[in-house]
Amino acid sequence: MATDAPPPEGGTDTSPAPSTPDPSTTAQPTTAQFVEVQESPEFGELRRTYRSFAFPLTVAFIAWYLLYVLLSNYAGGFMGTKVFGNINVALVLGLAQFATTFLIAWYYARHAARKLDPKADVIKSRMEADA
Protein backbone atom coordinates (compact mmCIF):
# COMPACT_ATOMS: atom_id res chain seq x y z
CA MET A 1 0.00 0.00 0.00
CA ALA A 2 1.52 3.32 -1.05
CA THR A 3 1.03 6.55 0.82
CA ASP A 4 1.86 10.16 0.17
CA ALA A 5 3.28 10.53 3.67
CA PRO A 6 6.92 11.66 3.76
CA PRO A 7 9.60 9.59 5.51
CA PRO A 8 9.99 10.27 9.23
CA GLU A 9 11.85 13.40 10.25
CA GLY A 10 15.27 13.04 11.91
CA GLY A 11 15.24 12.88 15.67
CA THR A 12 17.05 15.25 18.01
CA ASP A 13 16.74 13.21 21.20
CA THR A 14 19.36 14.27 23.75
CA SER A 15 18.47 11.77 26.48
CA PRO A 16 21.03 9.09 27.31
CA ALA A 17 20.80 6.01 25.14
CA PRO A 18 19.15 3.01 26.81
CA SER A 19 21.09 -0.23 27.08
CA THR A 20 18.86 -1.77 24.40
CA PRO A 21 18.14 0.75 21.64
CA ASP A 22 14.44 1.45 21.25
CA PRO A 23 13.68 1.86 17.52
CA SER A 24 11.12 4.56 18.26
CA THR A 25 13.70 6.79 19.97
CA THR A 26 16.72 6.31 17.70
CA ALA A 27 17.57 9.06 15.24
CA GLN A 28 15.98 8.71 11.82
CA PRO A 29 17.23 10.15 8.54
CA THR A 30 15.43 13.31 7.48
CA THR A 31 13.24 13.64 4.43
CA ALA A 32 16.00 15.57 2.70
CA GLN A 33 18.44 12.72 3.35
CA PHE A 34 16.00 10.19 1.86
CA VAL A 35 15.55 12.37 -1.23
CA GLU A 36 19.31 12.87 -1.54
CA VAL A 37 19.92 9.12 -1.45
CA GLN A 38 17.08 8.46 -3.89
CA GLU A 39 18.66 10.87 -6.37
CA SER A 40 22.19 9.47 -5.93
CA PRO A 41 23.89 7.50 -8.72
CA GLU A 42 24.48 4.67 -6.26
CA PHE A 43 20.73 4.25 -5.63
CA GLY A 44 20.07 4.55 -9.36
CA GLU A 45 22.49 1.70 -9.97
CA LEU A 46 20.72 -0.42 -7.34
CA ARG A 47 17.38 0.29 -8.99
CA ARG A 48 18.77 -0.55 -12.46
CA THR A 49 20.24 -3.81 -11.18
CA TYR A 50 16.88 -4.79 -9.70
CA ARG A 51 14.88 -3.79 -12.76
CA SER A 52 17.22 -5.47 -15.22
CA PHE A 53 16.56 -8.72 -13.37
CA ALA A 54 12.91 -8.44 -12.33
CA PHE A 55 11.28 -7.01 -15.45
CA PRO A 56 12.58 -9.53 -18.02
CA LEU A 57 11.81 -12.48 -15.74
CA THR A 58 8.34 -11.15 -15.01
CA VAL A 59 7.57 -10.72 -18.71
CA ALA A 60 8.97 -14.17 -19.50
CA PHE A 61 6.94 -15.85 -16.77
CA ILE A 62 3.72 -14.09 -17.73
CA ALA A 63 4.27 -15.11 -21.37
CA TRP A 64 4.92 -18.71 -20.28
CA TYR A 65 1.77 -18.69 -18.12
CA LEU A 66 -0.38 -17.19 -20.90
CA LEU A 67 0.97 -19.79 -23.33
CA TYR A 68 -0.20 -22.50 -20.90
CA VAL A 69 -3.65 -20.89 -20.57
CA LEU A 70 -4.01 -20.43 -24.33
CA LEU A 71 -2.94 -23.99 -25.03
CA SER A 72 -5.40 -25.23 -22.42
CA ASN A 73 -8.24 -23.27 -24.05
CA TYR A 74 -7.50 -23.69 -27.74
CA ALA A 75 -5.29 -26.78 -28.13
CA GLY A 76 -7.22 -29.40 -26.21
CA GLY A 77 -6.07 -32.18 -28.51
CA PHE A 78 -2.42 -31.32 -27.98
CA MET A 79 -2.80 -30.85 -24.23
CA GLY A 80 -4.61 -34.19 -23.99
CA THR A 81 -1.76 -36.04 -25.68
CA LYS A 82 -0.53 -38.87 -23.46
CA VAL A 83 3.13 -38.60 -22.51
CA PHE A 84 3.25 -41.87 -20.57
CA GLY A 85 0.56 -43.79 -18.71
CA ASN A 86 -2.23 -41.43 -17.66
CA ILE A 87 0.12 -38.41 -17.71
CA ASN A 88 -0.67 -35.95 -20.49
CA VAL A 89 0.97 -32.78 -21.81
CA ALA A 90 -1.40 -30.54 -19.80
CA LEU A 91 -0.35 -32.13 -16.51
CA VAL A 92 3.34 -31.91 -17.37
CA LEU A 93 3.06 -28.23 -18.36
CA GLY A 94 0.91 -27.48 -15.29
CA LEU A 95 3.52 -29.00 -12.98
CA ALA A 96 6.19 -27.11 -14.90
CA GLN A 97 4.39 -23.88 -13.92
CA PHE A 98 4.99 -24.74 -10.26
CA ALA A 99 8.59 -25.73 -10.91
CA THR A 100 9.19 -22.49 -12.81
CA THR A 101 7.73 -20.45 -9.96
CA PHE A 102 10.03 -22.03 -7.40
CA LEU A 103 13.02 -21.79 -9.75
CA ILE A 104 12.44 -18.07 -10.27
CA ALA A 105 12.05 -17.50 -6.52
CA TRP A 106 15.32 -19.35 -5.83
CA TYR A 107 17.10 -17.50 -8.64
CA TYR A 108 15.86 -14.12 -7.35
CA ALA A 109 16.99 -14.89 -3.79
CA ARG A 110 20.42 -15.81 -5.13
CA HIS A 111 20.59 -12.70 -7.31
CA ALA A 112 19.47 -10.45 -4.45
CA ALA A 113 22.04 -11.92 -2.05
CA ARG A 114 24.87 -11.45 -4.55
CA LYS A 115 24.02 -8.20 -6.31
CA LEU A 116 21.27 -6.23 -4.54
CA ASP A 117 21.85 -6.75 -0.82
CA PRO A 118 25.50 -5.59 -0.77
CA LYS A 119 24.58 -2.36 -2.58
CA ALA A 120 21.55 -1.80 -0.36
CA ASP A 121 23.60 -2.46 2.78
CA VAL A 122 26.13 0.20 1.76
CA ILE A 123 23.35 2.75 1.23
CA LYS A 124 21.66 1.77 4.51
CA SER A 125 24.92 1.97 6.49
CA ARG A 126 25.67 5.41 5.09
CA MET A 127 22.17 6.66 5.93
CA GLU A 128 22.33 5.26 9.48
CA ALA A 129 25.74 6.83 10.02
CA ASP A 130 24.48 10.23 8.83
CA ALA A 131 21.32 10.15 10.98
C-alpha positions in Angstrom: 0.0 0.0 0.0 1.5 3.3 -1.0 1.0 6.5 0.8 1.9 10.2 0.2 3.3 10.5 3.7 6.9 11.7 3.8 9.6 9.6 5.5 10.0 10.3 9.2 11.8 13.4 10.2 15.3 13.0 11.9 15.2 12.9 15.7 17.0 15.2 18.0 16.7 13.2 21.2 19.4 14.3 23.8 18.5 11.8 26.5 21.0 9.1 27.3 20.8 6.0 25.1 19.1 3.0 26.8 21.1 -0.2 27.1 18.9 -1.8 24.4 18.1 0.8 21.6 14.4 1.4 21.3 13.7 1.9 17.5 11.1 4.6 18.3 13.7 6.8 20.0 16.7 6.3 17.7 17.6 9.1 15.2 16.0 8.7 11.8 17.2 10.2 8.5 15.4 13.3 7.5 13.2 13.6 4.4 16.0 15.6 2.7 18.4 12.7 3.3 16.0 10.2 1.9 15.5 12.4 -1.2 19.3 12.9 -1.5 19.9 9.1 -1.4 17.1 8.5 -3.9 18.7 10.9 -6.4 22.2 9.5 -5.9 23.9 7.5 -8.7 24.5 4.7 -6.3 20.7 4.3 -5.6 20.1 4.6 -9.4 22.5 1.7 -10.0 20.7 -0.4 -7.3 17.4 0.3 -9.0 18.8 -0.6 -12.5 20.2 -3.8 -11.2 16.9 -4.8 -9.7 14.9 -3.8 -12.8 17.2 -5.5 -15.2 16.6 -8.7 -13.4 12.9 -8.4 -12.3 11.3 -7.0 -15.4 12.6 -9.5 -18.0 11.8 -12.5 -15.7 8.3 -11.2 -15.0 7.6 -10.7 -18.7 9.0 -14.2 -19.5 6.9 -15.9 -16.8 3.7 -14.1 -17.7 4.3 -15.1 -21.4 4.9 -18.7 -20.3 1.8 -18.7 -18.1 -0.4 -17.2 -20.9 1.0 -19.8 -23.3 -0.2 -22.5 -20.9 -3.6 -20.9 -20.6 -4.0 -20.4 -24.3 -2.9 -24.0 -25.0 -5.4 -25.2 -22.4 -8.2 -23.3 -24.0 -7.5 -23.7 -27.7 -5.3 -26.8 -28.1 -7.2 -29.4 -26.2 -6.1 -32.2 -28.5 -2.4 -31.3 -28.0 -2.8 -30.8 -24.2 -4.6 -34.2 -24.0 -1.8 -36.0 -25.7 -0.5 -38.9 -23.5 3.1 -38.6 -22.5 3.2 -41.9 -20.6 0.6 -43.8 -18.7 -2.2 -41.4 -17.7 0.1 -38.4 -17.7 -0.7 -36.0 -20.5 1.0 -32.8 -21.8 -1.4 -30.5 -19.8 -0.4 -32.1 -16.5 3.3 -31.9 -17.4 3.1 -28.2 -18.4 0.9 -27.5 -15.3 3.5 -29.0 -13.0 6.2 -27.1 -14.9 4.4 -23.9 -13.9 5.0 -24.7 -10.3 8.6 -25.7 -10.9 9.2 -22.5 -12.8 7.7 -20.4 -10.0 10.0 -22.0 -7.4 13.0 -21.8 -9.7 12.4 -18.1 -10.3 12.1 -17.5 -6.5 15.3 -19.3 -5.8 17.1 -17.5 -8.6 15.9 -14.1 -7.4 17.0 -14.9 -3.8 20.4 -15.8 -5.1 20.6 -12.7 -7.3 19.5 -10.5 -4.4 22.0 -11.9 -2.0 24.9 -11.4 -4.6 24.0 -8.2 -6.3 21.3 -6.2 -4.5 21.9 -6.8 -0.8 25.5 -5.6 -0.8 24.6 -2.4 -2.6 21.5 -1.8 -0.4 23.6 -2.5 2.8 26.1 0.2 1.8 23.4 2.7 1.2 21.7 1.8 4.5 24.9 2.0 6.5 25.7 5.4 5.1 22.2 6.7 5.9 22.3 5.3 9.5 25.7 6.8 10.0 24.5 10.2 8.8 21.3 10.1 11.0 
